[in-house]
């Protein structure tokens, strides 16, 4: 999923070190529990999330230190420790096209499997993006039916995140909080994936490589465009006037943008798209004009959906199963109140080279 402002690419956020508690009024952390129990931080993490990995004596020692220090800012951690299932909730996205639906389906399936492995259930809610969605989450949390929320498709200055944090609801993001936040998140490095696609086009002899994305204010599209522009600058290739944007994310939008770019005097010979859906629109226009994708023109999508594989469309792959497992890992840490875990995970994407 899911920025950068203007042409500035985001870099990985690195957590600061945690000071150990020593006679202060700071709440206990994984480090202070580990010090008292005489074990490593990883052993404490295993005790809270995967107790079966530890020897009985070690587990008892760690849990005794947890109780002595009062380490557990959230009741969900107690549920994990006693192996009592607790639910996490996320929204069923309203995706109209089958191409993108497969991506969300893979994420939800992977998330459910990863959470189930540590005794946590996944609850899905059918709600519109926005206030209605947040109201459902807060209600479920206050009725003690869930322990955390997985919030997808975060936007810059996302009011949903603001409301959930104000209500003290534990949150993990699938996608980056583009305006900056201390909330845990997992995202795919779209900028790097698109840059790889641009370099491959250049290796095949293309010198005018276009980018097709959504609205310029969208963090995901802007991040991917940042990778496109950075790669062109690195290769000393032109970029001015070679980016086009449109909504919705549809085949028709991709076709319209491609036709506009092809009608220009200095037409592009390669298209790197923000999604496979837009790329499908480009393919349709290129073929209508009697041009050969992969020979006369390069067309590259993003997401590596089953549709892309079936059509031989080159695409930047999101490792969705790995994303889902990482989200589940951070959800578990959030429920357990484990402040020692890295909060942010930017997962590499990779280009799948096919016929186009």
C-alpha positions in Angstrom: 0.0 0.0 0.0 0.7 2.5 1.0 4.5 8.9 0.7 6.2 11.8 0.2 5.5 15.5 -0.1 6.3 17.0 -3.4 9.4 15.2 -4.8 10.9 14.3 -1.5 10.9 10.5 -0.8 10.1 9.1 2.6 12.8 7.3 4.4 12.5 4.6 7.0 11.6 5.8 10.5 13.9 4.4 13.1 12.8 4.0 16.6 14.7 5.7 19.4 16.2 3.7 22.2 14.1 3.1 25.3 15.5 4.2 28.6 15.4 1.5 31.3 13.2 2.2 34.3 15.2 2.8 37.4 13.5 4.3 40.4 11.5 6.7 38.1 7.8 7.0 37.6 8.0 5.7 34.1 5.8 2.7 33.3 7.6 -0.6 33.0 8.9 -1.7 29.6 10.1 -4.9 28.0 13.7 -3.9 29.0 12.8 -3.6 32.7 10.9 -6.9 32.7 13.9 -8.6 31.0 16.3 -7.1 33.5 14.3 -8.3 36.5 13.7 -11.8 35.1 17.4 -12.1 34.0 16.4 -12.9 30.4 16.6 -11.3 27.0 14.0 -8.9 25.5 13.1 -11.6 23.0 12.4 -14.1 25.7 10.0 -11.6 27.3 8.3 -11.2 23.9 8.0 -14.9 23.5 6.5 -15.3 26.9 3.7 -12.8 26.0 3.1 -14.0 22.5 4.4 -17.6 22.1 4.8 -19.1 25.6 5.0 -22.6 24.2 8.5 -21.7 22.9 9.9 -21.3 26.5 10.8 -23.8 29.2 8.3 -23.9 32.0 10.7 -22.4 34.6 11.7 -19.6 32.3 8.1 -18.8 31.5 7.2 -18.7 35.2 10.1 -16.4 35.9 9.2 -13.9 33.1 5.5 -13.9 34.1 6.4 -13.3 37.7 8.5 -10.3 36.7 5.6 -9.0 34.5 3.2 -9.2 37.5 5.7 -7.7 39.9 6.3 -4.7 37.7 2.7 -4.3 36.6 3.8 -4.4 33.0 0.6 -4.4 30.9 -0.9 -1.1 30.0 -3.6 -2.9 28.1 -5.9 -5.7 29.2 -5.4 -7.5 25.9 -1.9 -8.6 26.9 -3.3 -10.5 29.8 -5.6 -12.4 27.4 -2.5 -13.3 25.3 -0.6 -14.5 28.3 -3.4 -16.7 29.5 -3.9 -17.9 25.9 -7.5 -16.5 25.8 -8.5 -15.6 22.3 -9.2 -11.9 21.7 -10.5 -10.3 18.6 -9.0 -7.7 16.2 -11.2 -5.9 13.8 -10.7 -4.4 10.3 -13.1 -3.1 7.6 -14.1 -5.0 4.5 -13.1 -2.7 1.8 -15.6 -1.9 -0.9 -13.8 -2.8 -4.0 -15.8 -2.9 -7.2 -13.3 -4.5 -9.6 -12.2 -8.1 -9.3 -8.5 -7.2 -9.9 -8.1 -5.1 -6.7 -10.5 -7.4 -4.8 -8.0 -10.2 -5.1 -5.3 -8.1 -3.4 -7.5 -7.2 -0.4 -8.7 -10.8 -0.2 -5.1 -12.1 0.0 -4.4 -9.6 2.8 -7.4 -10.5 4.9 -6.8 -14.2 4.5 -3.1 -13.9 5.4 -3.9 -11.6 8.4 -6.6 -14.1 9.7 -4.1 -17.0 9.5 -1.3 -15.1 11.2 -3.5 -13.9 14.0 -5.0 -17.3 14.5 -1.6 -18.8 15.0 -1.3 -16.7 18.3 -4.8 -17.3 19.4 -6.3 -14.0 18.1 -9.5 -13.9 16.0 -10.2 -11.5 13.2 -13.5 -9.7 13.0 -14.6 -8.0 9.8 -17.0 -5.1 9.7 -18.9 -3.8 6.6 -18.8 -0.1 6.9 -18.1 2.9 4.7 -14.7 4.5 5.0 -14.8 7.3 7.6 -16.9 8.2 10.6 -19.2 5.2 10.3 -16.3 2.9 10.3 -14.7 4.6 13.4 -17.9 4.6 15.3 -18.2 0.8 14.9 -14.6 0.3 16.1 -15.0 2.5 19.2 -18.3 0.8 20.1 -16.8 -2.7 19.8 -13.8 -1.6 21.9 -15.8 -0.1 24.7 -17.9 -3.2 24.9 -14.6 -5.2 25.3 -15.3 -7.2 22.1 -12.0 -6.3 20.4 -8.5 -5.5 21.6 -7.2 -3.6 18.6 -8.0 -2.2 15.2 -6.2 -2.7 11.9 -6.8 0.5 9.9 -6.2 0.3 6.2 -5.8 2.9 3.5 -4.6 5.8 5.8 -4.7 9.2 4.3 -2.8 12.4 5.2 -4.4 14.0 8.2 -6.7 11.0 8.6 -9.6 11.9 10.9 -10.2 8.2 11.6 -6.8 7.8 13.2 -7.2 11.0 15.2 -10.6 9.8 16.6 -9.3 6.3 17.5 -6.3 7.7 19.3 -8.5 10.1 21.2 -10.6 7.2 22.3 -7.5 5.3 23.4 -8.2 2.4 20.9 -5.0 0.5 20.0 -4.3 0.8 16.3 -2.0 -0.7 13.8 -2.0 0.7 10.2 -1.8 -1.2 7.0 -0.2 1.6 5.1 1.8 4.7 6.2 0.4 7.6 8.1 1.5 10.1 5.5 1.3 13.1 7.8 3.5 11.4 10.4 2.4 9.6 13.6 3.8 7.5 16.4 1.3 4.6 15.6 2.7 1.3 14.4 2.4 0.7 10.7 3.4 -1.8 7.9 3.7 -0.7 4.3 5.3 -1.8 1.0 8.1 0.3 -0.5 6.3 1.4 -3.6 8.9 4.0 -4.5 11.7 1.5 -4.7 9.5 -1.0 -6.7 8.6 1.6 -9.3 12.2 2.8 -9.5 13.2 -0.8 -10.4 10.5 -0.8 -13.1 11.9 2.4 -14.6 15.4 1.0 -14.7 14.2 -2.1 -16.5 12.5 0.0 -19.1 15.7 2.0 -19.6 17.7 -1.2 -20.0 15.3 -2.2 -22.8 16.1 1.1 -24.6 13.2 3.3 -23.6 14.0 7.0 -23.0 10.5 8.5 -22.5 9.0 6.6 -19.6 5.6 7.8 -18.4 4.0 7.4 -15.0 0.2 7.0 -14.6 -1.2 7.4 -11.1 -4.2 8.6 -9.1 -4.8 12.1 -7.7 -1.6 13.9 -6.9 -2.7 14.4 -3.3 -2.9 10.6 -2.7 0.0 9.5 -0.6 0.4 6.1 -2.2 0.4 7.4 -5.8 2.7 10.2 -4.8 5.2 7.8 -3.2 5.3 5.6 -6.3 5.6 8.7 -8.5 8.5 9.8 -6.3 10.3 6.5 -7.1 9.6 7.0 -10.9 11.0 10.5 -10.9 14.0 9.6 -8.7 15.0 6.8 -11.1 14.7 9.1 -14.2 16.9 11.7 -12.5 19.4 9.0 -11.6 19.4 7.8 -15.3 19.5 11.4 -16.6 16.2 10.8 -18.5 13.4 13.4 -19.0 10.4 13.4 -16.7 8.8 16.8 -17.2 5.3 16.3 -18.7 5.5 12.6 -18.5 3.2 12.1 -15.4 -0.5 11.9 -15.7 -3.2 11.4 -13.0 -6.8 10.3 -12.9 -9.6 8.8 -10.8 -11.1 6.4 -10.3 -8.6 3.6 -10.3 -10.2 1.8 -13.4 -9.4 0.4 -16.8 -11.2 3.3 -18.4 -9.1 5.8 -16.5 -5.9 4.1 -17.5 -7.1 4.0 -21.2 -7.9 7.7 -21.2 -4.6 8.7 -19.7 -2.7 6.5 -22.1 -4.5 7.9 -25.1 -3.7 11.4 -24.0 0.0 10.6 -23.6 0.2 8.8 -26.9 -1.4 11.7 -28.8 1.4 14.1 -27.7 4.1 15.0 -30.2 6.8 13.5 -28.1 5.0 10.3 -27.1 6.1 8.0 -24.4 7.2 4.5 -25.3 6.9 3.0 -21.8 4.2 3.3 -19.1 4.8 2.6 -15.4 1.4 2.5 -13.7 0.4 2.9 -10.0 -1.8 -0.3 -10.3 -2.5 -3.2 -12.6 -5.9 -1.8 -13.2 -4.5 1.3 -14.8 -2.0 -0.8 -16.8 -4.8 -2.9 -18.2 -6.3 0.3 -19.7 -2.9 1.2 -21.2 -2.7 -2.3 -22.8 -6.1 -1.9 -24.4 -5.2 1.4 -26.0 -1.7 0.2 -27.2 -3.3 -2.9 -28.8 -6.1 -0.9 -30.4 -3.5 1.2 -32.2 -1.8 -1.8 -33.6 1.3 -1.5 -31.3 2.9 -4.5 -29.7 3.3 -4.4 -25.9 6.7 -5.6 -25.0 8.1 -4.7 -28.4 6.9 -1.3 -29.4 5.8 -0.3 -25.9 6.6 -1.3 -22.4 3.7 -1.5 -19.9 4.2 -2.2 -16.2 1.6 -2.4 -13.5 1.7 -2.6 -9.7 0.4 -5.2 -7.4 1.1 -8.4 -9.4 -2.5 -9.5 -9.3 -3.6 -12.9 -10.8 -5.0 -10.9 -13.7 -1.5 -9.5 -14.5 0.0 -13.0 -14.4 -2.7 -14.4 -16.7 -2.2 -11.6 -19.3 1.6 -11.6 -19.2 1.7 -8.1 -17.7 4.9 -7.1 -16.0 4.1 -5.8 -12.5 5.6 -4.7 -9.2 4.8 -7.4 -6.7 3.5 -6.6 -3.2 4.5 -9.5 -0.9 1.0 -9.5 0.7 1.4 -12.5 2.9 4.5 -11.0 4.4 2.7 -7.7 4.9 -0.2 -9.5 6.6 2.2 -11.5 8.9 4.0 -8.2 9.8 0.7 -6.5 10.6 -0.3 -9.4 12.9 3.1 -9.3 14.6 2.7 -5.6 15.4 -0.9 -6.1 16.5 0.3 -8.7 18.9 2.9 -6.3 20.2 0.3 -3.5 20.5 -2.1 -5.7 22.5 0.8 -6.9 24.8 1.9 -3.3 25.4 5.4 -4.2 24.0 7.0 -0.8 23.5 10.3 -2.5 22.6 9.1 -3.6 19.2 10.0 -1.7 16.1 6.9 0.3 15.2 7.4 0.7 11.5 8.0 -1.9 8.8 8.7 -0.9 5.2 8.7 -4.1 3.2 10.5 -4.3 -0.2 8.6 -4.8 -3.4 10.0 -6.6 -6.5 9.4 -6.3 -10.2 8.0 -9.4 -11.9 9.2 -9.3 -15.5 6.9 -10.7 -18.1 6.0 -10.3 -21.8 5.1 -6.6 -21.6 
